[in-house]
Amino acid sequence: MTELVVKWACEYCTYENWPSAIKCTMCRAQRPSAGAIITEEPFKSTPALDPAGLSNSPTQGSSALLICPDSSARPRVRSADMPEMSSKWSCHMCTYLNWPRAIRCTQCLCNRQHSQQHASQQGRQQARSPTESPQTSGSGCRPVPSSTVTDPCEEYNDRNRLNTHAQQWTCTACTYENLSKALKCVVCDHPRPNHSPLAEPIQLASEPECQQPPSKFIDADIGSRRSIGGVAGGQGGVSGSVGGCSTSQRRSPPSSKRESEVNMDYQRIEVASGAGVRSKEELEVDYKKLKQIKNRMRRTDWLFLNACVGVVEGDLAAVETYKTSGGDIARQLSSDEVHLLNRPSAFDVGFTLVHLAIRFQRQDMLAVLLTEVTQQAAKCIPAMVCPELTEQIRREVAASLHQRKGDFTCYFLTDLVTFTLPADIEDLPPAVQEKLFDEVLDRDVQKELEEESPIINWSLELGTRLDSRLYALWNRTAGDCLLDSVLQATWGIYDKDSVLRKTLHDSLHDCSHWFYTRWKEWESWYSQSFGLHFSLREEQWQEDWAFILSLASQPGSSLEQTHIFVLAHILRRPIIVYGVKYYKSFRGETLGFTRFQGVYLPLLWEQNFCWKSPIALGYTRGHFSALVAMENDGFDNRGAGANLNTDDDVTVTFLPLVDSDRKLLHIHFLSAQEMGNEEQQEKLLRSWLDCCVTDGGVLVALQKSSRRRNHPLVTQMVEKWLDGYRQIRACAALSDGEEEDDDDDE
């Protein structure tokens, strides 16, 4: 028996490939795992065997051809009048061997030349029997002309090719072509547009030039093929139109179409890269490299690139999306990513998000990114350890908010609560204390306020002898840091439910006239005092005030000095802000005044309605932090002969009212009658605060807090938080005891 040659059929173009080929020789498609196997006998004299072992005797003088079909390849049945393989015609464009009845190339859709059609017709006439009549015997109709008959194999191939290329949609984020059934992009998880039609891919040489949606084109094209093949009774010639697009346009030589498409891609790359002297070959290589880079990209990579573009364009949402997805803030741009972004003036290899924020002076993003990068230790504050108690405290805060009746209908808190660190921290071992401070304090803020610029703890007298050292609690980096720091300095929790923000907005809205008058008068005086001699129209003042009102109603938006002034009225107590005086870039360049440092008094309330014990906040680089003290024993005589009349349960913290240069802190939002020299302002401070002068001559305000007067839920929350570090101390002591026992045994 003669040895058989086993071939496999491509499932896209049905080209018969040799067994050693792993890709289709014609269309470069991957070989199917269980593709159609074609068994061809090299000699005509010996019959072929089918897979079942049955003999199949073909017509004498023709090569035997058997196909084993599977799910990816359809069976082919040779008709009795089908010419031999040798009578196929070769396409003059791609040299593909087409069936004799094909009027155009199956692979590239190029029209068949007239000479080839004429030779094929002569070959078919010679293949017929000389005695055969032009009309088939036994039939009452004329045979269909060969020029209007399409091989069913060709119809299947064309329909399969169009279905493969057309039923795709292009992702608007990464331009990846997804299958029609995909609801999200398989590369970057970008959702598919809801109401947009399937995006038509770049038309290759074998794709039609019709401008209507691909799905409609496929249906119309199939119907046209059926009518051409005689299904519709022989109606519809070759030159008929299909769905509004003439077949003559679709069957035009594809070389010009392919060249125009490629040239258009070259122009895009050339314009984007700014290289006007690059050759066509170099642009083609660059285009292929971009496609390879995109195919390797993952969802995290796309989010990182979106964050980089967001820093350049000022889109903080893209940076937050990358952070919340678990992305690395310290990640550096690779050469492929810089090549894909294609903006040499903005992106460089090795740049991180911080570098980009520095280059484009995104100060708000720097505050977020730098805090994230330097946050090495996991934070553990009391509000995180006790979620049940934290929720109860939030309900207590909401219940203690009331609205004042009368003309000035501002909201206010009924409870006076001041958060302090427990004195039991000093009883812990030094290693445990260091761990506690790492987890509860913001070391970067503490360093900036203490070392880089002496803003807090600059007086040894206050920090050492009077035990009034201030600690910067760790705070979230979102836009609600001011509200969070206020609640941390009082109740030790965050404004997670935006209760304080809503109260701030309602107070500003209901008492808009009162606060607007103070704000306008203060802003006019401030601009004139700094030599900015300008005056605004009333419409401009109203627009600026409307912007301040809108900031209070938007969660996550940054707040201004006016909002601190309103918060002082809600708390019914003064707020002292210790902050940097200048906005500075990452390089240390001064960009402007911050205007946050100073004292905010509840000037619109009656003095007997307010408390004189203030709270302290710290401000650094667009971020607020709560400044709290540690509990200490009360002393009767602290300061320059001031009798405080305190008991042993009261903690007194001395907050300086002057800066390190002994200049009085500014009092914000004073009226024209309240403004005056430094002596008048000091007198005003003494009327709203419990003030005294220390032995060193420092004017200070007294912040008083008591365990018995403090809220029991806050005390319980702090004790539960501290128990975790006490257990660490006990475990450390137990391990030390076991080591001593081992030494004794030895």
N, C-alpha and C positions, 0 to 999 in steps of 0.2 A: 504494500500500500504506500502511496506517495505521501510524504510528510506535508502536513498542512501548515499554512502561515496564519497565525492568529493576530488579528488587528482589533483595535477598539475605536468606537465611533464617538466623536465629540458630541456632547449633548446640546451644544449651541449651534454649530454650523454643520454637524453630521459629517465632518471630514474624517476619512478613514486613516488612522495613524498606525504606525508600527508599534509592536509591543514594547519596545524599549523607551518610547517617548513618554515623558511624565506630563507634558503639556501639549496641547493641540498645535500642530505645526502651522496651521493656518491662522487661527484666531487667538492663540496663546492662552486658551482657557485651561484650568486645571483638569487633570484626568479624574473622572469619577471613581469613587471607591469600588463600585460594582457596575461599571459602565457597560454599554453594549459591546459585545465582542463580535467581530466580523471574521468569519473563516473563509479564506479565499484559497482556491487551489491554483497553484502556479501553472499547471498543465491542463489543457482542455480535454485531453483524452480520458482522464480519470474522473469519475463523479465524486462530488463532495459528500461528506457525511454531516448530518445535523447533530446537535448535542445529544439527542436521544439515541443516536446510533442508527437511525433509519436512513435508508438510501433515498436520495433525491436526484433523479435523472433530469438534467436540464436539456434544453433544446440543443440539438447537435450544432456545433460550431459556435457556441456561446460559453462564456466562463461561468461556472456555477458560483452562486452567491447566497449564503445563508446567514441570517441575522438572529441572534439570541436576544430578544428585547428584555428590558427591565423597566423600572419606574422612571429612569432618566432618558431612555431612548425608545422610540416607537418602532414597530416592525415595518419593514419595507417589503412590499409584494410587487414583484416585477410582472408587468403585463406582458401578454404574448407578443404584442407588436412593439415592445420597447427595444430600441436599437442597442448595439453593443457598447461596452465601455469605451472602446476606441473611437466611437463617433461623438464623444463629448467635445464641446468647443471650449477653447482656452480664452479667458478674459484678457483683453489687450492692456488692461491696467494693472491687475494683480495676479494674472496667470492662473487664476482658479479654474479648475475643470468643472464646467456646468453641464447639466443635462441638456440633451439636444433641443427640448421643447422650451427651455428657459429663454425668455426674450431679453433678460438682463442678468447681470452677474449676481449670484446669491450673496456673495461676500461684500462687495463694494457698491452694489446697485448701479454699476456702470452699464449703459446700453450696449446691447450686442451689435457688432458691426454688420453692415448689410451683406458683405461678402460671406461672413460666417453663416448668416441665416440662409442665404442662397445655397451654400454647400450642404448645409444640414438638410434642407428640403430635398435636394437631389439625392442625398444618402438615404433618406427615408423612402423616397420613391423607388430607389434601387433595391431596398430591403424587402419591398413587397413582392408578392408572386406576380409573374407576368400575366397570368390569367385572371388576376383579381380585378374586379370591376371597381370603378370609383365610388360606387355606393354599396354599402354593406348589405349583404343578402339577408332577407328576413326583416328588415327594418323599414319603416315607412317614412323616415326622415333622412335628410342629408347629413353627412358627417360634418362635425364642427371643424372649421378651418384651423389649421395648425397654428396660425399666428394669434388666434384668440384663445388657445388652450394653455393653461398653466399647470405644470406638474404639481400634484398634491404635495409632493415632498417639498417643493419650493415654497408653497403656501404655508406649510407648517414651519419651515425654517424662518421665513420672514416674520411670521406672527410671534414665534418664540423670541426672535431677536428684539423686536419692538417691545414686547412685554418686559424683557429683561432690562432694557435701557430706559424705558419711559416711566415705569411705575416706581419712581423715586422722588424724594423731596430733599431739598438742600437746606441744611441747618443755617440759620441766619447768624449764628455766633461763630462757628468754626468752618462753615462751608462744606461740611462733610455730607456726602450723598447717602441718605438712609433709605431703607425699603419703605414701601407705602404703609405696611402694617405697624411700623415703629411709631410710638407716640412720643418718644423722646429721642434725642440724638444719642447714638450709642457711644460717641466719643466724649462729649462734654455735658450730657444730660440736659441740654437745653430743650425746653418743650417745643413741640411742633406747632406752628401757627394754626390757629383754630379755623379760620375762614379763608385762608389763602390756598389756591390750587397747588398741586404738586409742582415743585420747582423743576423746570426742564434743565437737564444737565447740559454741559458743553457739548455741542453737536459735533460728532466725529464724522468721518467721511461717509459712513454708512447710514447716517441719520437724516431724516427728511428736513426740509427747510420750512415746513409749515409753521405758522405762528400761533395756531390754536392749541388748547391744552392737549397733552399727550394721550390721555385716556380717550378723549373724543376722536383723536386722530387714529388710534388703534382700531376702534369700532368701525369707523368709516373706511379704513384701509382694508380691513378684513372683508367687509361687504363688497368693496370694489374688486378684491381678488376673486370672490365667489362669482361675481357677475362676469368677470373676465374668463374664468374657468368654465363657464357654461352653466353654472348653477341657476342663474337667473334667466335661463332660456336663450343664452347667447347674446344678451343685451349688454351694452356698456363696453366700448372698445378700449384700446390702450390709451388713447388720448383723452379719455373721459376724466372729469374732475372728481376729486375725493374730498368731501367735507370742506369745500371752498378752496382747496389747494390743488392745482392742476398736477397730474402725474408727470407732465413734461418737466415741471420744476423739480419734482422729487427725483427724477431719473437723470438729471443733468450730471455731467462728470463731476465727481466729488473733489477733485484735486484743488480747484479754486476755493471751494468752501473750507476745506481743511486748512489751506494756506492762510485764508483770511482770519479764521479763528485763532490759529497759532500766532499770527502777527499781532492780533489784538491782545493776546496774553503777553507777548513780548513787550508791547507798548506799555501795558500796565506795570510790569516789573521795572521797565526802564524809567518810567516817570516816578514810581515809588522810590526807587533807589537813587535817582538823580544821576545815573551814569549814562550820559548821552553818547559815549564813544565805545560802548561795549558791542561786541559782535553778536550776531544772531545765535551762534553756537553757545556762547557764554550765557546768553539769556535763557536759552533752552535748558542748559544745565542748572541754572539758578531756579528756574520754574519747577523742574523735577525735584530739586532738593527741598523746596518749600512744601511740596506735596508729601514728601517722605517725612518731614518734620511734623506736619499736621497729623499724619496717620499714627505717629508714635505718641502723640499727646494724650494725657489722661485728664480726668476731671480736675484733679488738684492742680495740674499744670495750667489749665485754662483759667482757673480761679486766681492763680498767682499772677498770670499775665493781665487779667482784668483788674487786679488790685494795683499793678504797676501803672496801667493806663489811668486808673482812678486817681492815683496820686498826682500824675501829671495834669489831669483835667480837673482836679479838685473834687472828685466824687468820693466822699467818705464811706458811702454805703458799700462800694466795691471792696474797700479795705476791711470793713466790718464783716462782710460775707466771707472773706478769706480767713479772717481770724476765727469766726464761729465754726468754720468747717474743720478746724484743727490745723490750719496751715502754719508753717514755720515763719515767723517774722524775720528771722536772720537768714532766710534763704537768699542766695545770690543768683543773678541772671547768668545763664550760660550763653555760649556763643550762638547756639542754635536758636535760643529764645530771643536774643538780640536781633538775629537775622530775620526771625519771623515778625517781630515788632516793627522792624525796618524804619527806625527813627534814630539815626546816629547822634543827633543833637540832644536827644533826651535820655536814651538808654545806652549804658556801657556794660561790658562784661564785668562781672563781679559786683555790680551794684545791688544793694538791698532796698527794701521799701524806705528805710531810714535815709539812705543816701539820696534817693529820689525826692523825699520830702525836704531834705536840706537844699538840694539843687533848686527846687521850685518854691522854696520858702513857704511850705505848708505847716505853719506853726501849730494849728489845731491837730493835724495828723501826727506831728512829732510828739505831742504830749501823749497821744494814745500809743504810738509805736514804741517810744522810749520806755514807757512804763511797762509795756508788755515784754520788752527784751530784758529789762533789768529785774523782772519779777522771777527770781530763781526759786525761792522757797515757797511752799504752799502756804497760803494765808489761812489763818484760823482765828477769827474774831468771835466774840461772844454771840453775835447775832447768827452766825453760821452753825454754831454748836448746838443751839437750842431752838430749833424751828418752831416747836409748839409754843414755847414762851414768847418767841418773837411775834408770832401771830396774835397772841393775846395782848402784847404791848401795842401792836398796831391798832387793835380795836380800842384799847384804852386811849390812845392818842386821838383817834377819830371821835370818840365819845367826849373828850375834854375840849373839843373845838366848839365855840359858840359865837354867835354874831351879836355885836353890841347894838342896842336900840338907840334911836336918836338920829341926829344928822350925820354923824360919822359912823356908818354901819360897817365897821371893819370886824373881821373875825379875830378871835383871841383864844389862847390856851388858858385853862383854869388851873393847871398844876405847874408848880415850879420844880423841875427835875434837872439835876446837873450830873453828868456822867464823869466818874473819876476811876482811875485804875486802883485796884485794891492794894492795901498796904501789905497783904500777905505775900505779895510777889517777892519781897525782900527776904522772906524766910526760905525761899527755894535755893537750891545749890546754884552756883554761878553758871554752870553749863545749862541747867534747865531755864534759868533766867534769860540766858542768851537766846535759847530756842524760842521762848515765849515772845521776846521783843522782836525777833525776826519774823514771827508769824502775825503779830498784831500791829506792828508799826510799819510805816513807809520810810525805809532807810534813805531813799533818795531825797524825799522832801525834807527829812530831818537834816540831812547833810547840806542841802541848799540853803535852808533857813538859818543854819548855825554856822557853817564854815565858809561857804562861798560868799555870803553876805550876812553880816551880823544883824539878824532881825529878831530872833528869839534867843533866850538864854545867854544873852551877851553880858549880863550883870552877874558876877560871881556872888554878890550879896544876895540877890534874889534866888539864884539857883542852888546855892550851897547852904547858907546860913538860914534862909527863910523857907527852904524846901519848896520852891515854886518853879521847879523845872517843868517845862511844857514838852509833851510828847505828841508827835504827829501820827494819828491813827491812819491805818491803810484804808483807802476809799476806792470805790469803783471809778473807772476812767470814762464813764458815759457822760452825757451832757447834763445829768442830774446830780453832779458832784456837789453843787452848792446846797441843794436840799438834803442830800445824804449827809453832808458834814454837819448841817444844823441839827438834824435828828441824832447823829452820833454824839455830838457835844452835849445833848440833853438826855435822850432816852437810850442811846447806845445802839440804834437800829438804822436801817436804810429806809428811804422813802420808796419802797418797792411797789406799793399800790398807788403811788402818785397822789396820796391824800394831801400832803403838804403843797404840792404843786396846784392842785385844784383849789385849795383854800387861798393860795397866793393869787391865782387868777380871779377868783370871785371877789376878793378884797380890792384888787386893783380896779375891777370893773364897777363894783358898787360904790367905791369911794374915789372914782376917777378924778373928780373935780378937785378934791383935796390934795391928792398926790400930784396931779398935773401942775397945780400952782407952785408947789414946792420944787418940783423937778425943773420947771421952766425958769424959775427965778435963780436956782442954783446953777444951771447950765449957762445962763447969761452972765452971771458973775464970774464963773470959772473961765469962760472964754476971754473975758475982758482982763482978768487978772494975769493971764499968760500972754497978753499982748495981741490976742486974736480979735481985732476990732471988726466984728461983723454982726449983722442983725438979720434974723430970719423973718419971713412973713408968717402970719398966723397959720396959713395953709401948710407951710413946711413944718412948723411946730406940731401941728395936728398929725401930719404924716409920721413924724418920728415917734410921737406918743402912741400911735396905732401900732407901730412896729414893736414897741416895748410891750404892749398888751398882747400882741400875737405870740411873742416869745414865751410868755407865762403860760399860755394854753397848749403849747406843743411839747409833749414829753421828749426828752433827749436834747432839747435846744439849750444853748448856752444862755446864761442870765447875766444881768448887768448890775450896776450899783443901785439903781432904783429898786430892784427886786430885793436886795439886801435891806434897804430902808423899810420896805413893806414887811419883810420877815421880822424885823425888830419890833414892829407893832403887833404882829401875830404872837410873838413870844412874850410881849410886854416887858422886855428887858433889853439892855444895850448889847450890841454885837461889836466886838473889837476884831478887826482884820489885820493880821500881820503878814504882809506880802512884799514881794519884790517891787521895786519902784519902776523898773523899765522892762519893756518887752525886749528880749534878746534872741538872736538867732542861735543856731547850733554852734556857730563859730565865735560867739560872744559879741556880735555886733549889736549895738543898741538900735532898736526899731521905733520906740516910742514909750510914752508913759502908760502905766497900768491903771492908775487912779483908783485902785481898790483899797489900798492901805488906809486905815483910819478908824474912826469911831462912828457908829450908826446909832443914834438915839431915837426912841419912839416919841418924837417931838409933838405929834398930833394927839397924843393921849394926855390926860392929866397925870401929874407926877405921882399923886397918891394912888393911882390905879396901876402903877407899874412897879416892878421889882428892880432893885439896884444892883443885883448880882449879875454880872455880864457873862457871856460865853466868848470864847476865843476861836478864831478860824485862821488857817494859813492859806496863802495863795502863792502858787508857783506855776509859771508857764501854762496859764489857762486851766489850772486845776486847783480845786479847793480841798482842804483837809481839816479835820477837826483837831484842835489842839487842846489836850486834856492834861490834868495834873494827876499826881498820885496822892492817895490819902495820907494824911499825917496827923499827928497829935495837935490839938489846939493849944495855943499859948495865949496868955492874957495880954502880954505886952510885946507886940512885934511892931517894928517901925520906930518912928521918931516920937516916942512917948504917946502913941495912940492907944487908947484903951478900947479893945475890940469887944469886950464883954461876951466872950464865947465860952462854951463848955467843952469838955474833953471829947465829945462826939462830933464836933464840927470841924471840918477841914477848911482851912482858909488858904487860898492861893492868891498871890500878889501879881497882878497883871500890869506891866508897865504902860503908862500913858504917854511915854516919850520914846523916841527912837534911840539908837546907839549914840547919836550926836547930841542927845539931851534936848532935842527939839520936840515940841508938843505935836502929838498926832492930830491930823486934820479931823474936823467934825463935819460930816457930810450933811447936805441939804439944810443948811441954815437959811433963815430968812434975812431980809435986809436989816431988821431990827436986832436980830441975834448976832449978826456979824460984828466983829470988833477986833481989838488987839488980842494978844496972847493972854493977858490977864483976864479979860472978859470971857474968853473961851475956857480958861481954867476954872473960872467961877461957875460957868455953865456945866462943866463936867462934874464939879463937886455937888451940884444940885441934883444931878441925875444918877450919880454913882457914889458908893461909899469909898472915899478916897483918903489917902494919907501919904506922908512923905517919909521914906526910909531914912536910916542914919546916914546913908550915902547920898542923900538928896535926890532920890528918884521918886517922882510922882507915880503912884500906883493906884489901881482899883482893886477892891477886895471881892473875890469870888468865893462865896460860902456854899458849902454843901454838907449835908448831914445824912448819916445812915438811917437814923430814925425817921427823918422827914422825907427821905428819898422813897421812890415808889417801890413797893415790895417785889413786884415782878422784875424790875431791873436788878435789884439786889439778888434775887434768886437766879436770874440768868447769869450774872457775873460769877456767883459761887459755883454754879454747875460748870461753867467754862474753866474755872480755876481748878476744879477737881481733876481734870484731865492731866494737868501738869503736876498735881500732887501725887497722882498715881505713878507718873514717870519718876518722881523723886523716891517713892517707896520701892519701885523696882530697882532703881540704881542702888539704894541702900541695901536691898536684899542681896543683890549680886556682889556688892562689896563685902557683906558679911560672909557669904559663901567662900569668897577668895581668902578671907582671913582664917576661916576654919580649915581650909585646905593647907594653908601655911602652918597652922598649929599641928595638924596631923603629920606633916612632914618632919 
